[in-house]
């Protein structure tokens, strides 16, 4: 059984920062057409990143 630990401040903030950066980059690259699909990719990548952070902390 894995031991769990509370996330550190960087662990808690990193997924939000990744999400903001990916959304900003998507809007810069695709402009108004970002809502047609690329934003969903940014959300999925951010969710995977958050899952990896949780896995690192034993969840």
N, CA, C and O atoms as a GROMACS GRO file, in nm:
protein
  236
    1UNK      N    1   0.085  -0.118   0.000
    1UNK     CA    2   0.000   0.000   0.000
    1UNK      C    3   0.089   0.124   0.000
    1UNK      O    4   0.188   0.132   0.073
    2UNK      N    5   0.053   0.218  -0.082
    2UNK     CA    6   0.131   0.341  -0.092
    2UNK      C    7   0.093   0.437   0.020
    2UNK      O    8  -0.022   0.444   0.062
    3UNK      N    9   0.191   0.509   0.067
    3UNK     CA   10   0.162   0.612   0.166
    3UNK      C   11   0.131   0.742   0.094
    3UNK      O   12   0.196   0.777  -0.004
    4UNK      N   13   0.031   0.810   0.143
    4UNK     CA   14  -0.007   0.937   0.081
    4UNK      C   15   0.050   1.052   0.164
    4UNK      O   16   0.071   1.040   0.284
    5UNK      N   17   0.072   1.161   0.096
    5UNK     CA   18   0.119   1.281   0.165
    5UNK      C   19   0.048   1.401   0.106
    5UNK      O   20   0.004   1.401  -0.009
    6UNK      N   21   0.037   1.503   0.187
    6UNK     CA   22  -0.028   1.626   0.141
    6UNK      C   23   0.059   1.692   0.035
    6UNK      O   24   0.181   1.690   0.045
    7UNK      N   25  -0.004   1.749  -0.067
    7UNK     CA   26   0.075   1.814  -0.171
    7UNK      C   27   0.142   1.941  -0.119
    7UNK      O   28   0.087   2.012  -0.035
    8UNK      N   29   0.261   1.966  -0.169
    8UNK     CA   30   0.331   2.090  -0.134
    8UNK      C   31   0.267   2.205  -0.212
    8UNK      O   32   0.184   2.183  -0.300
    9UNK      N   33   0.306   2.325  -0.179
    9UNK     CA   34   0.252   2.442  -0.250
    9UNK      C   35   0.282   2.435  -0.400
    9UNK      O   36   0.191   2.460  -0.480
   10UNK      N   37   0.404   2.402  -0.443
   10UNK     CA   38   0.427   2.390  -0.588
   10UNK      C   39   0.342   2.280  -0.652
   10UNK      O   40   0.298   2.295  -0.765
   11UNK      N   41   0.320   2.169  -0.579
   11UNK     CA   42   0.235   2.063  -0.632
   11UNK      C   43   0.092   2.112  -0.651
   11UNK      O   44   0.024   2.071  -0.746
   12UNK      N   45   0.045   2.196  -0.563
   12UNK     CA   46  -0.092   2.245  -0.570
   12UNK      C   47  -0.109   2.352  -0.678
   12UNK      O   48  -0.215   2.362  -0.741
   13UNK      N   49  -0.007   2.433  -0.698
   13UNK     CA   50  -0.017   2.546  -0.791
   13UNK      C   51   0.018   2.506  -0.935
   13UNK      O   52  -0.036   2.563  -1.030
   14UNK      N   53   0.105   2.408  -0.951
   14UNK     CA   54   0.154   2.371  -1.084
   14UNK      C   55   0.044   2.335  -1.184
   14UNK      O   56   0.050   2.383  -1.297
   15UNK      N   57  -0.057   2.253  -1.148
   15UNK     CA   58  -0.161   2.222  -1.247
   15UNK      C   59  -0.240   2.346  -1.292
   15UNK      O   60  -0.279   2.355  -1.408
   16UNK      N   61  -0.261   2.439  -1.202
   16UNK     CA   62  -0.333   2.562  -1.240
   16UNK      C   63  -0.248   2.646  -1.334
   16UNK      O   64  -0.299   2.701  -1.432
   17UNK      N   65  -0.119   2.655  -1.305
   17UNK     CA   66  -0.029   2.731  -1.392
   17UNK      C   67  -0.020   2.667  -1.530
   17UNK      O   68  -0.023   2.737  -1.631
   18UNK      N   69  -0.011   2.534  -1.534
   18UNK     CA   70  -0.006   2.464  -1.662
   18UNK      C   71  -0.134   2.490  -1.740
   18UNK      O   72  -0.129   2.515  -1.861
   19UNK      N   73  -0.248   2.485  -1.674
   19UNK     CA   74  -0.376   2.511  -1.741
   19UNK      C   75  -0.380   2.652  -1.799
   19UNK      O   76  -0.418   2.669  -1.914
   20UNK      N   77  -0.341   2.751  -1.721
   20UNK     CA   78  -0.344   2.890  -1.768
   20UNK      C   79  -0.250   2.907  -1.887
   20UNK      O   80  -0.286   2.971  -1.986
   21UNK      N   81  -0.130   2.851  -1.878
   21UNK     CA   82  -0.034   2.863  -1.988
   21UNK      C   83  -0.084   2.795  -2.115
   21UNK      O   84  -0.072   2.850  -2.224
   22UNK      N   85  -0.140   2.676  -2.101
   22UNK     CA   86  -0.189   2.605  -2.219
   22UNK      C   87  -0.308   2.675  -2.283
   22UNK      O   88  -0.318   2.681  -2.406
   23UNK      N   89  -0.398   2.728  -2.202
   23UNK     CA   90  -0.512   2.801  -2.258
   23UNK      C   91  -0.463   2.927  -2.329
   23UNK      O   92  -0.509   2.959  -2.439
   24UNK      N   93  -0.371   3.000  -2.266
   24UNK     CA   94  -0.316   3.119  -2.330
   24UNK      C   95  -0.246   3.088  -2.461
   24UNK      O   96  -0.265   3.157  -2.560
   25UNK      N   97  -0.165   2.983  -2.461
   25UNK     CA   98  -0.094   2.943  -2.582
   25UNK      C   99  -0.192   2.900  -2.691
   25UNK      O  100  -0.172   2.932  -2.808
   26UNK      N  101  -0.296   2.829  -2.653
   26UNK     CA  102  -0.396   2.786  -2.750
   26UNK      C  103  -0.466   2.904  -2.813
   26UNK      O  104  -0.488   2.906  -2.934
   27UNK      N  105  -0.501   3.003  -2.734
   27UNK     CA  106  -0.569   3.121  -2.788
   27UNK      C  107  -0.475   3.201  -2.878
   27UNK      O  108  -0.518   3.253  -2.980
   28UNK      N  109  -0.347   3.210  -2.840
   28UNK     CA  110  -0.250   3.283  -2.923
   28UNK      C  111  -0.233   3.212  -3.058
   28UNK      O  112  -0.227   3.277  -3.162
   29UNK      N  113  -0.224   3.080  -3.056
   29UNK     CA  114  -0.199   3.006  -3.180
   29UNK      C  115  -0.324   2.999  -3.268
   29UNK      O  116  -0.315   3.022  -3.388
   30UNK      N  117  -0.439   2.968  -3.209
   30UNK     CA  118  -0.559   2.941  -3.288
   30UNK      C  119  -0.658   3.056  -3.292
   30UNK      O  120  -0.752   3.053  -3.372
   31UNK      N  121  -0.641   3.157  -3.210
   31UNK     CA  122  -0.732   3.272  -3.210
   31UNK      C  123  -0.873   3.233  -3.169
   31UNK      O  124  -0.893   3.155  -3.076
   32UNK      N  125  -0.970   3.288  -3.241
   32UNK     CA  126  -1.110   3.263  -3.205
   32UNK      C  127  -1.155   3.121  -3.237
   32UNK      O  128  -1.258   3.077  -3.188
   33UNK      N  129  -1.080   3.050  -3.319
   33UNK     CA  130  -1.116   2.912  -3.352
   33UNK      C  131  -1.071   2.812  -3.245
   33UNK      O  132  -1.090   2.692  -3.261
   34UNK      N  133  -1.012   2.862  -3.136
   34UNK     CA  134  -0.964   2.773  -3.030
   34UNK      C  135  -1.078   2.696  -2.964
   34UNK      O  136  -1.056   2.586  -2.913
   35UNK      N  137  -1.197   2.751  -2.964
   35UNK     CA  138  -1.310   2.686  -2.898
   35UNK      C  139  -1.360   2.564  -2.976
   35UNK      O  140  -1.440   2.486  -2.924
   36UNK      N  141  -1.313   2.547  -3.100
   36UNK     CA  142  -1.359   2.435  -3.182
   36UNK      C  143  -1.294   2.302  -3.146
   36UNK      O  144  -1.338   2.198  -3.196
   37UNK      N  145  -1.192   2.302  -3.063
   37UNK     CA  146  -1.130   2.175  -3.027
   37UNK      C  147  -0.999   2.188  -2.950
   37UNK      O  148  -0.978   2.113  -2.855
   38UNK      N  149  -0.912   2.280  -2.988
   38UNK     CA  150  -0.783   2.288  -2.919
   38UNK      C  151  -0.793   2.318  -2.769
   38UNK      O  152  -0.708   2.274  -2.692
   39UNK      N  153  -0.894   2.390  -2.726
   39UNK     CA  154  -0.909   2.416  -2.583
   39UNK      C  155  -0.937   2.288  -2.506
   39UNK      O  156  -0.893   2.272  -2.392
   40UNK      N  157  -1.010   2.197  -2.567
   40UNK     CA  158  -1.038   2.070  -2.500
   40UNK      C  159  -0.910   1.989  -2.483
   40UNK      O  160  -0.894   1.919  -2.383
   41UNK      N  161  -0.821   1.997  -2.581
   41UNK     CA  162  -0.692   1.927  -2.570
   41UNK      C  163  -0.612   1.986  -2.455
   41UNK      O  164  -0.551   1.912  -2.378
   42UNK      N  165  -0.612   2.119  -2.442
   42UNK     CA  166  -0.540   2.184  -2.332
   42UNK      C  167  -0.597   2.140  -2.198
   42UNK      O  168  -0.522   2.117  -2.103
   43UNK      N  169  -0.728   2.129  -2.188
   43UNK     CA  170  -0.791   2.083  -2.064
   43UNK      C  171  -0.753   1.939  -2.031
   43UNK      O  172  -0.726   1.906  -1.916
   44UNK      N  173  -0.751   1.854  -2.133
   44UNK     CA  174  -0.715   1.714  -2.109
   44UNK      C  175  -0.569   1.700  -2.067
   44UNK      O  176  -0.537   1.622  -1.977
   45UNK      N  177  -0.480   1.775  -2.131
   45UNK     CA  178  -0.338   1.770  -2.094
   45UNK      C  179  -0.320   1.818  -1.950
   45UNK      O  180  -0.242   1.760  -1.875
   46UNK      N  181  -0.392   1.923  -1.913
   46UNK     CA  182  -0.385   1.973  -1.775
   46UNK      C  183  -0.438   1.871  -1.676
   46UNK      O  184  -0.383   1.856  -1.566
   47UNK      N  185  -0.544   1.801  -1.712
   47UNK     CA  186  -0.599   1.698  -1.623
   47UNK      C  187  -0.500   1.583  -1.605
   47UNK      O  188  -0.485   1.531  -1.494
   48UNK      N  189  -0.432   1.544  -1.712
   48UNK     CA  190  -0.331   1.438  -1.702
   48UNK      C  191  -0.216   1.485  -1.613
   48UNK      O  192  -0.166   1.409  -1.530
   49UNK      N  193  -0.175   1.610  -1.629
   49UNK     CA  194  -0.068   1.665  -1.546
   49UNK      C  195  -0.109   1.664  -1.399
   49UNK      O  196  -0.030   1.626  -1.313
   50UNK      N  197  -0.232   1.705  -1.370
   50UNK     CA  198  -0.280   1.704  -1.231
   50UNK      C  199  -0.285   1.561  -1.177
   50UNK      O  200  -0.254   1.538  -1.060
   51UNK      N  201  -0.324   1.466  -1.261
   51UNK     CA  202  -0.324   1.326  -1.219
   51UNK      C  203  -0.184   1.275  -1.187
   51UNK      O  204  -0.166   1.198  -1.093
   52UNK      N  205  -0.086   1.317  -1.265
   52UNK     CA  206   0.053   1.277  -1.239
   52UNK      C  207   0.104   1.336  -1.108
   52UNK      O  208   0.177   1.271  -1.034
   53UNK      N  209   0.064   1.459  -1.079
   53UNK     CA  210   0.102   1.520  -0.951
   53UNK      C  211   0.038   1.443  -0.836
   53UNK      O  212   0.103   1.417  -0.734
   54UNK      N  213  -0.088   1.406  -0.852
   54UNK     CA  214  -0.156   1.327  -0.748
   54UNK      C  215  -0.088   1.191  -0.731
   54UNK      O  216  -0.070   1.144  -0.619
   55UNK      N  217  -0.052   1.128  -0.842
   55UNK     CA  218   0.015   0.998  -0.836
   55UNK      C  219   0.150   1.010  -0.764
   55UNK      O  220   0.187   0.922  -0.687
   56UNK      N  221   0.221   1.119  -0.790
   56UNK     CA  222   0.350   1.144  -0.724
   56UNK      C  223   0.333   1.154  -0.572
   56UNK      O  224   0.422   1.114  -0.497
   57UNK      N  225   0.219   1.205  -0.529
   57UNK     CA  226   0.193   1.222  -0.386
   57UNK      C  227   0.126   1.099  -0.323
   57UNK      O  228   0.088   1.103  -0.206
   58UNK      N  229   0.111   0.992  -0.399
   58UNK     CA  230   0.062   0.867  -0.343
   58UNK      C  231  -0.086   0.844  -0.354
   58UNK      O  232  -0.139   0.754  -0.290
   59UNK      N  233  -0.156   0.923  -0.433
   59UNK     CA  234  -0.301   0.903  -0.448
   59UNK      C  235  -0.332   0.820  -0.570
   59UNK      O  236  -0.448   0.792  -0.599
   0.00000   0.00000   0.00000
